[in-house]
Amino acid sequence: MSESAEPDVDPTGEVARDRRDDGRPEQARPRDRTGRPLPYGTTGVPLIEEHAPAGPEEALALGRSLWAQQRFFEAHECLEDVWHAAPEADADLWQGVIQIAVAGVHLQRENPSGARSLLARAGDRLSGYPDGHRGIAVAQAVARCRELLAALDRGAACDELDVGGFPVVAGQEPSLEGITRG
């Protein structure tokens, strides 16, 4: 992929698709903090940062930190590393947590339909786990999903809603038991 902030142009003058060094397509345009692609050369807008956690532990810590900063797009990207390393039995747990982060992205983008969809799916996924599973405050997370869904159904504006903090049991760290080390 080109290192420049401008798109590559093919011999016909058309903008060439952004590609990685191995030839696979990859978006090189800058993205705002909610993950929206911006025009090349955009300045004056907070942009997402690329993160490359060294393993699931670092991905979880970074994801939680980004979540606390309400940088939900970046948080979800980091937490996907945890989900992909998780044992099959915990896949829905981590997907549910990630879906709450993505619902936060939709709230930031003022997209109530997207937020509603992700909150419903997150609640469904998480409800299959006991409270405190792997240190995740499952009951609290499911309740928050339901509260936000009810608020959206009442017509609450997205900018009035907040997904809250990372759903961890107070005084505990999330457990990465069974996680494949990266």
C-alpha positions in Angstrom: 0.0 0.0 0.0 1.2 3.5 -0.7 2.6 5.4 2.2 1.3 8.7 0.8 -1.8 10.5 2.1 -3.0 10.8 -1.5 -4.6 7.9 -3.5 -2.6 6.1 -6.2 -3.7 6.8 -9.7 -3.6 4.2 -12.4 -2.3 4.9 -16.0 -5.9 5.9 -17.2 -6.1 8.6 -14.5 -8.5 6.6 -12.4 -8.0 6.3 -8.6 -6.5 2.9 -8.0 -7.8 0.8 -5.2 -5.7 0.9 -2.0 -3.7 -2.2 -1.6 -1.3 -3.7 1.0 2.2 -4.7 0.1 1.0 -8.3 -0.5 -1.6 -7.0 -3.0 -4.7 -7.5 -0.9 -7.2 -4.6 -0.8 -7.0 -2.4 2.3 -8.5 1.0 3.0 -5.7 3.6 3.2 -8.0 6.6 3.6 -8.0 8.3 7.0 -10.9 7.4 9.3 -12.5 9.5 11.9 -12.9 8.2 15.5 -16.1 6.4 14.6 -14.4 4.6 11.7 -15.9 6.6 8.9 -13.6 7.0 5.9 -12.6 10.6 5.2 -11.2 12.2 2.1 -7.5 11.8 1.5 -5.5 14.6 3.1 -8.1 15.4 5.7 -6.7 17.4 8.6 -8.2 18.9 11.8 -10.3 15.9 12.6 -9.4 13.3 15.4 -8.5 10.2 13.5 -8.4 6.6 14.6 -5.0 5.2 15.4 -3.9 1.8 14.1 -3.2 -0.6 17.0 -1.3 -3.9 16.7 -1.5 -5.6 20.1 1.1 -8.3 20.7 -1.4 -10.8 22.0 -4.8 -11.3 23.6 -3.7 -9.8 26.9 -2.5 -6.6 25.3 -5.6 -6.5 23.0 -7.9 -6.8 26.0 -6.0 -4.1 28.0 -5.9 -1.8 25.1 -9.6 -2.4 24.2 -10.6 -1.6 27.7 -8.6 1.6 27.7 -10.0 2.7 24.4 -13.5 1.9 25.6 -13.0 4.1 28.7 -12.0 6.9 26.3 -15.2 6.2 24.3 -13.1 5.3 21.3 -15.5 2.4 20.6 -14.4 1.8 17.0 -10.8 1.2 18.0 -11.9 -0.7 21.1 -13.9 -3.2 19.0 -10.9 -3.7 16.6 -8.7 -4.6 19.5 -11.3 -6.8 21.2 -11.7 -8.8 18.0 -8.2 -10.2 18.7 -9.5 -11.6 22.0 -12.6 -13.1 20.4 -10.5 -14.8 17.7 -8.2 -16.3 20.3 -11.1 -17.4 22.6 -12.2 -21.0 22.9 -15.4 -21.7 20.9 -17.4 -21.9 24.1 -16.6 -18.2 24.8 -17.0 -16.9 21.3 -20.5 -15.5 21.9 -19.4 -13.8 25.2 -16.6 -11.9 23.4 -18.8 -11.2 20.4 -21.5 -9.8 22.7 -19.0 -7.5 24.4 -17.7 -6.3 21.0 -21.3 -5.7 19.8 -21.8 -3.4 22.7 -18.8 -1.4 21.6 -20.1 -1.3 18.0 -23.5 -0.1 19.3 -21.4 2.7 20.9 -20.0 3.5 17.5 -23.6 3.7 16.1 -24.7 6.0 18.9 -21.7 8.2 18.1 -22.7 8.2 14.4 -26.3 9.1 15.4 -27.6 5.8 13.9 -30.3 4.6 16.2 -31.2 1.7 13.8 -27.7 0.3 13.9 -27.4 0.8 17.6 -30.7 -1.0 18.2 -29.6 -3.9 16.0 -26.3 -4.3 17.8 -27.7 -3.9 21.3 -30.3 -6.6 20.6 -27.8 -9.0 19.2 -25.3 -8.3 22.1 -28.0 -8.9 24.7 -29.0 -12.2 23.0 -25.4 -13.4 22.8 -24.5 -12.5 26.4 -27.7 -13.9 27.9 -26.4 -17.4 27.4 -23.7 -16.9 30.0 -23.8 -16.8 33.8 -23.1 -13.5 35.5 -19.4 -13.1 36.1 -18.4 -15.5 33.4 -14.7 -14.8 32.6 -15.0 -11.7 34.8 -17.6 -10.1 32.6 -20.6 -8.5 34.3 -23.0 -10.3 32.1 -26.2 -9.4 33.9 -25.2 -5.7 34.0 -24.3 -5.7 30.3 -27.6 -7.4 29.3 -29.5 -5.0 31.5 -27.7 -2.0 29.9 -28.5 -3.3 26.4 -32.2 -3.6 27.4 -32.2 -0.1 29.0 -30.7 1.4 25.9 -33.1 -0.4 23.6 -36.0 0.9 25.6 -34.6 4.4 25.5 -34.3 4.2 21.7 -37.8 2.8 21.4 -39.0 5.9 23.4 -37.3 8.1 20.8 -34.2 9.1 22.9 -31.6 10.9 20.8 -28.4 8.9 20.3 -26.3 11.7 21.7 -28.2 11.4 25.0 -27.3 7.7 25.4 -24.1 6.0 26.5 -23.2 2.3 26.5 -21.4 2.8 29.8 -18.1 1.3 30.9 -16.5 -1.9 29.9 -18.7 -4.7 31.5 -16.3 -6.1 34.0 -17.2 -7.5 37.4 -16.2 -4.9 40.0 -12.8 -5.7 41.6 -12.0 -8.4 39.0 -10.0 -8.5 35.8 -11.5 -10.3 32.8 -10.2 -13.9 32.6 -8.5 -15.0 29.5 -8.6 -18.7 30.6 -8.6 -20.9 27.5 -7.4 -18.1 25.2 -4.8 -19.1 22.7 -1.8 -16.9 23.3 -0.9 -14.7 20.3 
